[in-house]
């Protein structure tokens, strides 16, 4: 159940994230993904982490800091369909 706090926090605490993705699920840009995201909203998962790059925050004294949340390393394995 992706509404579980334990499942949601997994996207932020791991030092290394390994993503295994079928080639058919790779989109050229965020706009091309819109139909797929709309379909996901109709069913599970109820929580979706849409990660587009390193996190950014300027919470502390308005100083921009990059990479505060999330993994330090990302490995992507693309599987042929």
N, C-alpha and C positions, 0 to 999 in steps of 0.2 A: 504494500500500500504506500504509494508515493506521498501521501499526506503525513506520514510518520516523520517526526522531527529527526530521528536517526537517519532516515533515507535522505532527507533534505540537506543535512549537515555534511553528508559524505562528499558533496561537490566542493566544499570549502576546506576540509581538514586534511585531505590526502596530500602527501608531499609529491607524489607522482600519480598522474592520471593516464590510464591507458584506454583509448577508445578504439573499439573494433566496429568498423562501419562498412556495410555493403556499398559498393560503388553506386548503386541505384539510389541511395539515400543522400548523395552529395549534390548540393544545389549551387549554381553559380553565384547567387547573391541572396540576400534576405528576402527580397520581394518575391523571388521564385518559390520560396518556402511557405508563403502565406496560405495556400490551399491546404498543405500538409498540417500546418499549425491549427487551422480552423477545424480540421477533422479530429485532431487530438483533443481539442477542447470539448468535444461532444462525448468523450469517454475518458478512460484512464490514459495516461496518468493525470492526476489532479494537480500535481506539482511538476513543473518543467523548468529546468535550468538551461537558459539560452545563453551560452558563453561565446562571446565574439572576440575575446582577447583578454589581455591582462587587466585585472581590476584596477580601478583608479579611485582615489578618495582625496578629498581636501578637508576632511573633518577637523583636523587638528591645526589650529591657527592658519587655516586657509593655505596650507602648504601642500601642493600636489605630490602624492605618493603613488607609485605604480607597483602593482603586484602584492598588495597587502593581503587580499583574500584569495583563496584557491591554491592549486598546486604550483610547485616551483618548476615542475617539468611536465610536459605533455607529449605523449607518444600516440600517433594515430596509425592504426593498421587498416588498410583498405582491402576489402575482400572482393574478388571478382564475383559477379552474379552468376 
